[in-house]
Amino acid sequence: MSIVFVPKKLRGKAKITQETIQQLLDENDQLVRCITEYMQKGRAVECVQYQQILHRNIVYLATIADASENVLCNMPTRITYSNGLTCKKIQK
């Protein structure tokens, strides 16, 4: 079962760690391999459940990335990312 699946009572309370993110990335790698294997065997119907889990994981990771970017942008210092983007606090 995907580590992204969390009971409703625990949602929003879990700490996001680098280990958690790495587990998701590893899980996504395995899901892509399973999907590829099933597709090569002509079993596209079986791929759907794995594609849904992969999609959920990717959306979850994107949400974490967006939230992290927003937190970084609210810091008082200027940050330059490795891709050349710059984030600085907007003065009100």
All heavy atoms as an XYZ file, in Angstrom:
737
protein
N       0.839     -1.172      0.000
C       0.000      0.000      0.000
C       0.886      1.237      0.000
O       1.923      1.274      0.630
C      -0.905      0.004      1.224
C      -1.785      1.241      1.268
S      -2.752      1.428      2.773
C      -3.664     -0.072      2.800
N       0.448      2.245     -0.681
C       1.194      3.483     -0.789
C       1.275      4.189      0.554
O       0.320      4.211      1.317
C       0.519      4.401     -1.810
O       1.173      5.638     -1.843
N       2.435      4.793      0.835
C       2.568      5.540      2.081
C       1.794      6.842      2.038
O       1.638      7.503      3.054
C       4.043      5.803      2.432
C       4.710      6.669      1.379
C       4.785      4.533      2.669
C       6.084      7.149      1.774
N       1.310      7.228      0.855
C       0.517      8.449      0.746
C      -0.861      8.238      1.357
O      -1.478      9.158      1.848
C       0.388      8.892     -0.726
C      -0.571     10.050     -0.867
C       1.743      9.274     -1.268
N      -1.341      6.998      1.349
C      -2.655      6.730      1.924
C      -2.570      6.860      3.434
O      -1.873      6.130      4.106
C      -3.153      5.329      1.559
C      -4.486      5.024      2.181
C      -5.643      5.568      1.661
C      -4.567      4.246      3.308
C      -6.874      5.312      2.242
C      -5.794      3.985      3.900
C      -6.945      4.527      3.364
N      -3.280      7.829      3.955
C      -3.293      8.078      5.391
C      -4.748      8.207      5.820
O      -5.527      8.887      5.155
C      -2.530      9.396      5.714
C      -2.574      9.698      7.198
C      -1.099      9.320      5.216
N      -5.120      7.579      6.933
C      -6.493      7.724      7.420
C      -6.840      9.195      7.650
O      -5.982     10.004      8.006
C      -6.485      6.954      8.749
C      -5.332      6.021      8.650
C      -4.327      6.702      7.780
N      -8.104      9.551      7.459
C      -8.538     10.947      7.570
C      -8.148     11.591      8.895
O      -7.782     12.752      8.939
C     -10.050     11.057      7.361
C     -10.466     10.883      5.935
C     -11.952     11.119      5.758
C     -12.306     10.928      4.292
N     -13.707     11.178      4.031
N      -8.219     10.832      9.993
C      -7.912     11.415     11.298
C      -6.440     11.808     11.438
O      -6.096     12.617     12.293
C      -8.311     10.460     12.420
C      -7.526      9.167     12.454
C      -8.012      8.261     13.564
C      -7.210      6.962     13.567
N      -7.651      6.076     14.631
N      -5.570     11.253     10.601
C      -4.147     11.581     10.672
C      -3.690     12.552      9.591
O      -2.551     13.005      9.606
C      -3.316     10.296     10.567
C      -3.507      9.275     11.683
C      -2.689      8.022     11.397
C      -3.134      9.867     13.029
N      -4.570     12.898      8.661
C      -4.187     13.782      7.560
C      -3.814     15.156      8.078
O      -4.483     15.717      8.929
C      -5.311     13.889      6.538
C      -5.469     12.601      5.779
C      -6.501     12.694      4.706
N      -6.710     11.359      4.170
C      -7.699     11.038      3.390
N      -8.569     11.940      3.016
N      -7.818      9.807      2.943
N      -2.745     15.690      7.524
C      -2.283     17.014      7.909
C      -1.436     17.019      9.170
O      -0.923     18.044      9.576
N      -1.269     15.874      9.807
C      -0.517     15.797     11.052
C       0.830     15.114     10.876
O       1.663     15.156     11.771
C      -1.339     15.052     12.108
C      -2.632     15.768     12.448
C      -3.440     15.008     13.452
C      -4.754     15.743     13.703
N      -5.618     15.044     14.612
N       1.033     14.479      9.747
C       2.274     13.749      9.518
C       3.402     14.717      9.204
O       3.208     15.718      8.527
C       2.102     12.768      8.366
N       4.581     14.415      9.728
C       5.746     15.226      9.416
C       6.336     14.733      8.103
O       6.487     13.538      7.892
C       6.792     15.109     10.523
C       6.468     15.922     11.723
C       7.721     16.179     12.501
C       7.447     17.306     13.460
N       8.628     18.054     13.746
N       6.649     15.671      7.247
C       7.264     15.334      5.963
C       8.771     15.380      6.161
O       9.331     16.426      6.495
C       6.849     16.352      4.880
C       5.341     16.500      4.813
C       7.440     15.952      3.533
C       4.585     15.251      4.487
N       9.409     14.240      5.958
C      10.863     14.172      6.096
C      11.480     13.795      4.758
O      10.780     13.335      3.840
C      11.264     13.114      7.141
O      10.851     11.820      6.660
C      10.628     13.382      8.496
N      12.765     13.966      4.676
C      13.481     13.561      3.467
C      13.323     12.056      3.238
O      13.203     11.605      2.104
C      14.964     13.934      3.584
C      15.746     13.682      2.320
C      15.271     14.532      1.148
O      14.882     15.682      1.319
N      15.288     13.977     -0.038
N      13.261     11.309      4.325
C      13.077      9.855      4.225
C      11.716      9.515      3.612
O      11.619      8.628      2.759
C      13.199      9.215      5.608
C      13.062      7.710      5.592
C      13.184      7.111      6.983
O      13.978      7.619      7.791
O      12.482      6.120      7.237
N      10.680     10.226      4.024
C       9.343     10.007      3.479
C       9.317     10.302      1.984
O       8.761      9.534      1.196
C       8.311     10.908      4.190
O       8.362     10.654      5.584
C       6.910     10.658      3.678
N       9.925     11.410      1.609
C       9.976     11.786      0.190
C      10.739     10.743     -0.604
O      10.306     10.339     -1.687
C      10.582     13.189      0.028
C       9.614     14.224      0.631
C      10.879     13.495     -1.434
C      10.187     15.611      0.747
N      11.865     10.264     -0.055
C      12.645      9.246     -0.757
C      11.856      7.952     -0.908
O      11.914      7.295     -1.946
C      13.973      8.987     -0.048
C      14.908      8.091     -0.835
C      15.243      8.654     -2.208
O      15.690      9.789     -2.319
N      15.030      7.868     -3.257
N      11.083      7.587      0.125
C      10.254      6.384      0.032
C       9.233      6.528     -1.093
O       8.986      5.576     -1.843
C       9.527      6.124      1.352
C      10.421      5.606      2.445
C       9.686      5.475      3.773
O       8.619      6.055      3.974
N      10.261      4.711      4.689
N       8.642      7.712     -1.218
C       7.687      7.951     -2.296
C       8.360      7.859     -3.657
O       7.806      7.282     -4.599
C       7.027      9.314     -2.137
C       5.852      9.365     -1.182
C       5.463     10.805     -0.893
C       4.684      8.600     -1.745
N       9.536      8.445     -3.777
C      10.259      8.381     -5.048
C      10.610      6.942     -5.403
O      10.485      6.532     -6.566
C      11.514      9.249     -4.986
C      11.258     10.753     -4.879
C      12.569     11.484     -4.621
C      10.573     11.279     -6.126
N      11.031      6.165     -4.401
C      11.340      4.745     -4.636
C      10.085      3.973     -5.030
O      10.120      3.130     -5.931
C      11.962      4.117     -3.381
C      13.342      4.671     -3.060
O      13.977      5.280     -3.956
O      13.781      4.499     -1.909
N       8.985      4.273     -4.361
C       7.723      3.621     -4.695
C       7.299      3.971     -6.122
O       6.852      3.101     -6.877
C       6.638      4.041     -3.709
C       5.308      3.376     -3.970
C       4.246      3.753     -2.945
O       4.573      4.395     -1.935
O       3.088      3.395     -3.181
N       7.465      5.244     -6.487
C       7.114      5.659     -7.846
C       7.969      4.938     -8.881
O       7.468      4.553     -9.933
C       7.256      7.176     -7.996
C       6.174      7.928     -7.260
O       5.230      7.337     -6.741
N       6.317      9.235     -7.192
N       9.234      4.758     -8.572
C      10.125      4.023     -9.474
C       9.602      2.601     -9.685
O       9.521      2.118    -10.817
C      11.538      3.997     -8.904
C      12.497      3.212     -9.778
O      12.731      3.633    -10.934
O      13.014      2.174     -9.305
N       9.218      1.949     -8.591
C       8.691      0.592     -8.685
C       7.368      0.560     -9.453
O       7.125     -0.348    -10.255
C       8.510     -0.012     -7.286
C       8.101     -1.462     -7.301
C       9.132     -2.350     -7.972
O      10.324     -2.141     -7.865
N       8.664     -3.362     -8.677
N       6.521      1.545     -9.224
C       5.246      1.612     -9.941
C       5.466      1.764    -11.442
O       4.805      1.094    -12.246
C       4.398      2.779     -9.419
C       3.779      2.572     -8.039
C       3.265      3.895     -7.489
C       2.677      1.530     -8.092
N       6.392      2.620    -11.832
C       6.691      2.810    -13.257
C       7.195      1.507    -13.866
O       6.799      1.129    -14.977
C       7.702      3.960    -13.460
C       8.218      3.988    -14.886
C       7.080      5.287    -13.086
N       8.031      0.797    -13.128
C       8.540     -0.496    -13.626
C       7.400     -1.508    -13.806
O       7.357     -2.224    -14.800
C       9.606     -1.053    -12.685
C      10.886     -0.252    -12.690
C      11.849     -0.759    -11.610
N      12.946      0.152    -11.419
C      14.092      0.090    -12.082
N      14.272     -0.847    -12.995
N      15.049      0.950    -11.847
N       6.480     -1.559    -12.847
C       5.335     -2.476    -12.948
C       4.447     -2.108    -14.129
O       4.014     -2.982    -14.889
C       4.508     -2.445    -11.660
S       5.286     -3.272    -10.278
N       4.179     -0.822    -14.265
C       3.337     -0.360    -15.372
C       3.974     -0.716    -16.700
O       3.305     -1.234    -17.610
C       3.095      1.165    -15.264
C       2.213      1.469    -14.048
C       2.473      1.715    -16.543
C       2.188      2.935    -13.651
N       5.276     -0.484    -16.815
C       6.000     -0.801    -18.049
C       5.939     -2.297    -18.346
O       5.683     -2.703    -19.487
C       7.468     -0.339    -17.942
O       7.495      1.065    -17.677
C       8.236     -0.634    -19.215
N       6.147     -3.098    -17.319
C       6.124     -4.550    -17.500
C       4.752     -5.030    -17.965
O       4.643     -5.826    -18.902
C       6.505     -5.236    -16.186
C       6.586     -6.747    -16.303
C       7.011     -7.390    -14.989
O       7.766     -6.764    -14.216
O       6.575     -8.536    -14.757
N       3.704     -4.543    -17.321
C       2.358     -4.939    -17.724
C       2.033     -4.475    -19.148
O       1.403     -5.200    -19.916
C       1.307     -4.404    -16.757
C       1.136     -5.244    -15.509
C       1.323     -4.702    -14.247
C       0.765     -6.581    -15.602
C       1.166     -5.475    -13.103
C       0.602     -7.360    -14.466
C       0.799     -6.811    -13.226
O       0.639     -7.573    -12.104
N       2.458     -3.268    -19.484
C       2.208     -2.756    -20.840
C       2.916     -3.615    -21.889
O       2.353     -3.914    -22.936
C       2.658     -1.302    -20.958
C       1.818     -0.325    -20.151
S       0.112     -0.206    -20.690
C       0.287      0.793    -22.123
N       4.155     -4.013    -21.593
C       4.905     -4.845    -22.534
C       4.263     -6.208    -22.723
O       4.397     -6.819    -23.775
C       6.350     -5.013    -22.057
C       7.172     -3.750    -22.193
C       8.559     -3.868    -21.596
O       8.855     -4.793    -20.845
N       9.413     -2.906    -21.919
N       3.579     -6.674    -21.695
C       2.897     -7.967    -21.777
C       1.490     -7.842    -22.348
O       0.767     -8.828    -22.431
C       2.830     -8.614    -20.391
C       4.192     -9.019    -19.853
C       4.064     -9.627    -18.479
C       5.423    -10.063    -17.970
N       5.357    -10.650    -16.608
N       1.102     -6.620    -22.712
C      -0.219     -6.409    -23.286
C      -1.336     -6.439    -22.268
O      -2.490     -6.681    -22.612
N      -1.009     -6.180    -21.016
C      -2.004     -6.232    -19.945
C      -2.305     -4.811    -19.445
O      -2.159     -4.507    -18.277
C      -1.493     -7.121    -18.820
C      -1.289     -8.557    -19.280
C      -0.564     -9.412    -18.280
N      -1.224     -9.444    -16.983
C      -0.722    -10.068    -15.922
N       0.426    -10.719    -16.027
N      -1.359    -10.051    -14.778
N      -2.755     -3.987    -20.367
C      -2.996     -2.575    -20.063
C      -4.057     -2.371    -18.987
O      -3.977     -1.424    -18.197
C      -3.374     -1.825    -21.327
N      -5.041     -3.246    -18.928
C      -6.119     -3.094    -17.955
C      -5.574     -3.154    -16.529
O      -5.995     -2.387    -15.652
C      -7.209     -4.171    -18.170
C      -8.262     -4.109    -17.097
C      -7.824     -4.004    -19.547
N      -4.604     -4.037    -16.298
C      -4.015     -4.167    -14.961
C      -3.191     -2.939    -14.568
O      -2.925     -2.717    -13.398
C      -3.136     -5.419    -14.860
C      -3.922     -6.707    -14.779
C      -4.025     -7.405    -16.129
O      -3.827     -6.755    -17.163
O      -4.310     -8.612    -16.125
N      -2.784     -2.148    -15.535
C      -1.965     -0.959    -15.270
C      -2.738      0.147    -14.574
O      -2.138      0.971    -13.878
C      -1.407     -0.383    -16.571
S      -0.228     -1.438    -17.387
N      -4.030      0.165    -14.748
C      -4.837      1.299    -14.280
C      -4.659      1.543    -12.789
O      -4.448      2.679    -12.360
C      -6.328      1.107    -14.634
C      -7.187      2.193    -14.019
C      -6.487      1.077    -16.139
N      -4.714      0.498    -11.966
C      -4.584      0.706    -10.516
C      -3.217      1.269    -10.163
O      -3.111      2.142     -9.288
C      -4.858     -0.578     -9.737
C      -3.799     -1.647     -9.910
C      -4.144     -2.928     -9.161
O      -5.289     -3.143     -8.798
N      -3.144     -3.755     -8.940
N      -2.176      0.804    -10.847
C      -0.838      1.317    -10.582
C      -0.684      2.763    -11.068
O      -0.018      3.572    -10.427
C       0.227      0.419    -11.223
C       0.245     -0.967    -10.632
C      -0.070     -2.073    -11.411
C       0.563     -1.175     -9.304
C      -0.062     -3.349    -10.873
C       0.568     -2.444     -8.751
C       0.253     -3.522     -9.532
O       0.258     -4.783     -8.993
N      -1.321      3.072    -12.179
C      -1.280      4.443    -12.691
C      -1.994      5.394    -11.737
O      -1.548      6.528    -11.533
C      -1.912      4.504    -14.084
C      -1.062      3.841    -15.141
C      -1.793      3.683    -16.465
O      -3.017      3.593    -16.513
N      -1.029      3.627    -17.549
N      -3.082      4.948    -11.137
C      -3.809      5.791    -10.181
C      -2.964      6.067     -8.936
O      -2.928      7.200     -8.439
C      -5.137      5.141     -9.798
C      -6.140      5.144    -10.921
C      -7.388      4.319    -10.617
O      -7.384      3.444     -9.758
N      -8.459      4.601    -11.337
N      -2.281      5.051     -8.439
C      -1.413      5.232     -7.271
C      -0.255      6.162     -7.619
O       0.086      7.068     -6.848
C      -0.889      3.876     -6.756
C      -2.049      3.025     -6.233
C       0.155      4.082     -5.663
C      -1.687      1.583     -5.962
N       0.339      5.952     -8.800
C       1.438      6.802     -9.254
C       0.975      8.256     -9.361
O       1.657      9.169     -8.897
C       1.977      6.302    -10.596
C       3.123      7.101    -11.208
C       4.346      7.085    -10.308
C       3.459      6.544    -12.591
N      -0.190      8.458     -9.930
C      -0.742      9.804    -10.063
C      -0.931     10.448     -8.694
O      -0.562     11.604     -8.474
C      -2.074      9.751    -10.819
C      -2.714     11.086    -10.978
N      -3.670     11.535    -10.101
C      -2.516     12.075    -11.879
C      -4.045     12.746    -10.462
N      -3.362     13.100    -11.537
N      -1.504      9.703     -7.767
C      -1.729     10.226     -6.409
C      -0.401     10.610     -5.754
O      -0.280     11.679     -5.153
C      -2.457      9.192     -5.568
C      -2.790      9.676     -4.167
C      -3.492      8.623     -3.358
N      -2.610      7.464     -3.198
C      -3.034      6.222     -3.018
N      -4.324      5.955     -2.986
N      -2.189      5.235     -2.875
N       0.606      9.760     -5.895
C       1.920     10.046     -5.325
C       2.533     11.302     -5.934
O       3.108     12.127     -5.222
C       2.876      8.873     -5.542
C       2.567      7.678     -4.663
O       1.654      7.708     -3.838
N       3.322      6.617     -4.845
N       2.424     11.441     -7.241
C       3.008     12.602     -7.920
C       2.300     13.884     -7.492
O       2.955     14.898     -7.230
C       2.975     12.412     -9.449
C       3.953     11.305     -9.853
C       3.306     13.717    -10.172
C       3.838     10.865    -11.286
N       0.987     13.830     -7.382
C       0.236     15.011     -6.929
C       0.641     15.362     -5.502
O       0.844     16.533     -5.165
C      -1.288     14.774     -7.048
C      -2.076     15.869     -6.338
C      -1.686     14.676     -8.515
N       0.795     14.358     -4.667
C       1.205     14.582     -3.277
C       2.591     15.230     -3.221
O       2.799     16.202     -2.486
C       1.184     13.260     -2.517
C       1.533     13.376     -1.061
C       0.658     13.971     -0.159
C       2.731     12.865     -0.579
C       0.970     14.068      1.185
C       3.050     12.954      0.771
C       2.172     13.549      1.641
O       2.483     13.645      2.973
N       3.523     14.702     -3.994
C       4.874     15.278     -4.022
C       4.855     16.706     -4.562
O       5.579     17.574     -4.058
C       5.812     14.401     -4.860
C       6.229     13.082     -4.221
C       6.915     12.183     -5.249
C       7.126     13.321     -3.017
N       4.032     16.959     -5.557
C       3.921     18.316     -6.100
C       3.349     19.270     -5.058
O       3.787     20.419     -4.947
C       3.044     18.308     -7.353
N       2.393     18.792     -4.281
C       1.811     19.608     -3.219
C       2.859     19.955     -2.171
O       2.938     21.092     -1.705
C       0.625     18.870     -2.565
O      -0.331     18.552     -3.575
C      -0.025     19.696     -1.484
N       3.676     18.972     -1.815
C       4.763     19.216     -0.854
C       5.745     20.230     -1.430
O       6.168     21.163     -0.740
C       5.500     17.898     -0.517
C       4.585     16.967      0.262
C       6.774     18.186      0.273
C       5.136     15.564      0.419
N       6.091     20.078     -2.695
C       7.031     21.001     -3.333
C       6.467     22.415     -3.372
O       7.184     23.384     -3.071
C       7.363     20.515     -4.744
N       5.199     22.552     -3.709
C       4.566     23.873     -3.737
C       4.559     24.506     -2.352
O       4.848     25.686     -2.199
C       3.140     23.794     -4.266
C       3.073     23.573     -5.761
O       4.113     23.744     -6.439
O       1.991     23.220     -6.256
N       4.220     23.714     -1.341
C       4.182     24.229      0.028
C       5.580     24.635      0.481
O       5.752     25.664      1.127
C       3.592     23.181      0.970
N       6.578     23.855      0.124
C       7.959     24.167      0.492
C       8.405     25.453     -0.177
O       9.079     26.281      0.429
C       8.897     23.033      0.092
O       8.568     21.864      0.789
N       8.033     25.625     -1.425
C       8.402     26.836     -2.154
C       7.755     28.052     -1.519
O       8.384     29.093     -1.361
C       7.987     26.720     -3.617
C       8.457     27.882     -4.466
C       8.138     27.668     -5.929
O       8.567     26.655     -6.484
O       7.440     28.523     -6.485
N       6.495     27.917     -1.112
C       5.806     29.031     -0.463
C       6.458     29.392      0.860
O       6.586     30.562      1.201
C       4.329     28.702     -0.246
C       3.551     28.690     -1.543
O       3.970     29.283     -2.523
N       2.434     27.992     -1.549
N       6.885     28.394      1.621
C       7.557     28.646      2.888
C       8.870     29.367      2.626
O       9.200     30.348      3.286
C       7.803     27.326      3.659
C       8.764     27.539      4.808
C       6.485     26.765      4.157
N       9.618     28.900      1.641
C      10.895     29.532      1.321
C      10.693     30.964      0.847
O      11.486     31.843      1.176
C      11.646     28.725      0.259
C      12.178     27.368      0.714
C      12.781     26.620     -0.479
C      13.204     27.525      1.815
N       9.644     31.204      0.095
C       9.381     32.544     -0.419
C       8.954     33.499      0.688
O       9.059     34.714      0.528
C       8.320     32.515     -1.516
S       8.942     31.867     -3.069
N       8.469     32.987      1.796
C       8.063     33.841      2.903
C       9.210     34.146      3.862
O       9.034     34.876      4.821
C       6.901     33.199      3.672
C       5.628     33.223      2.857
O       5.395     34.144      2.090
N       4.806     32.208      3.014
N      10.373     33.595      3.575
C      11.542     33.895      4.399
C      12.060     35.277      4.031
O      11.910     35.730      2.905
C      12.622     32.831      4.182
C      12.214     31.455      4.670
S      13.414     30.194      4.276
C      14.765     30.679      5.323
N      12.692     35.958      4.981
C      13.136     37.325      4.723
C      14.358     37.438      3.816
O      14.708     38.520      3.389
C      13.462     37.844      6.121
C      13.756     36.634      6.919
C      12.905     35.535      6.335
N      15.013     36.347      3.507
C      16.207     36.415      2.675
C      15.904     36.046      1.242
O      14.895     35.421      0.934
C      17.295     35.458      3.210
O      16.751     34.140      3.240
C      17.739     35.851      4.606
N      16.782     36.408      0.377
C      16.668     36.082     -1.039
C      17.281     34.697     -1.262
O      18.353     34.401     -0.760
C      17.421     37.137     -1.847
C      17.339     36.949     -3.313
C      18.164     38.043     -3.990
N      18.115     37.893     -5.400
C      17.591     38.767     -6.221
N      17.085     39.885     -5.762
N      17.578     38.546     -7.509
N      16.588     33.876     -2.038
C      17.048     32.516     -2.304
C      17.157     32.324     -3.811
O      16.249     32.682     -4.549
C      16.067     31.476     -1.730
C      15.965     31.642     -0.219
C      16.477     30.063     -2.100
C      14.850     30.853      0.404
N      18.282     31.759     -4.255
C      18.426     31.418     -5.661
C      18.493     29.900     -5.760
O      19.330     29.261     -5.124
C      19.695     32.044     -6.260
O      19.621     33.458     -6.083
C      19.821     31.713     -7.737
N      17.594     29.336     -6.533
C      17.544     27.896     -6.706
C      18.563     27.461     -7.748
O      19.042     28.259     -8.546
C      16.137     27.454     -7.147
C      15.085     27.771     -6.111
C      14.282     28.899     -6.231
C      14.897     26.936     -5.029
C      13.318     29.189     -5.279
C      13.942     27.214     -4.078
C      13.156     28.344     -4.210
O      12.205     28.621     -3.264
N      18.868     26.164     -7.756
C      19.862     25.637     -8.687
C      19.458     25.812    -10.143
O      20.307     25.852    -11.023
C      20.128     24.153     -8.396
O      18.934     23.415     -8.537
N      18.153     25.948    -10.399
C      17.705     26.137    -11.780
C      17.723     27.606    -12.195
O      17.272     27.958    -13.269
C      16.310     25.535    -11.989
C      15.253     26.204    -11.126
O      15.537     27.136    -10.398
N      14.041     25.701    -11.218
N      18.234     28.477    -11.313
C      18.381     29.886    -11.649
C      17.230     30.769    -11.203
O      17.318     31.985    -11.286
N      16.128     30.176    -10.746
C      15.004     30.971    -10.266
C      15.360     31.646     -8.948
O      16.077     31.085     -8.131
C      13.761     30.105    -10.086
C      13.164     29.511    -11.334
C      11.999     28.600    -10.986
C      12.700     30.599    -12.290
N      14.850     32.826     -8.755
C      15.115     33.566     -7.540
C      13.803     33.836     -6.819
O      12.786     34.118     -7.442
C      15.798     34.913     -7.851
O      17.012     34.629     -8.516
C      16.083     35.699     -6.596
N      13.861     33.737     -5.539
C      12.681     33.988     -4.707
C      13.093     34.996     -3.649
O      14.062     34.801     -2.943
C      12.224     32.684     -4.067
S      10.789     32.855     -3.028
N      12.377     36.096     -3.564
C      12.664     37.055     -2.506
C      11.346     37.501     -1.883
O      10.286     37.470     -2.514
C      13.446     38.250     -3.040
C      12.723     39.090     -4.043
C      13.586     40.241     -4.482
C      12.806     41.110     -5.450
N      13.551     42.272     -5.857
N      11.426     37.912     -0.628
C      10.230     38.319      0.083
C       9.696     39.607     -0.493
O      10.432     40.550     -0.772
C      10.535     38.486      1.569
C       9.309     38.767      2.381
C       9.585     38.724      3.851
C       8.290     38.954      4.595
N       8.431     38.787      6.010
N       8.398     39.646     -0.682
C       7.742     40.830     -1.212
C       7.432     41.767     -0.048
O       6.834     41.364      0.939
C       6.438     40.460     -1.957
C       6.788     39.551     -3.135
C       5.686     41.680     -2.398
C       5.573     38.951     -3.819
N       7.856     42.999     -0.170
C       7.590     43.991      0.876
C       6.163     44.514      0.732
O       5.728     44.825     -0.373
C       8.583     45.152      0.747
C      10.032     44.733      0.874
C      10.360     44.162      2.238
O       9.850     44.627      3.240
N      11.199     43.138      2.272
N       5.465     44.625      1.831
C       4.074     45.108      1.809
C       4.022     46.558      2.198
O       4.771     47.080      2.917
C       3.202     44.285      2.737
C       3.037     42.869      2.237
C       2.119     42.099      3.148
C       1.962     40.686      2.622
N       1.077     39.892      3.401
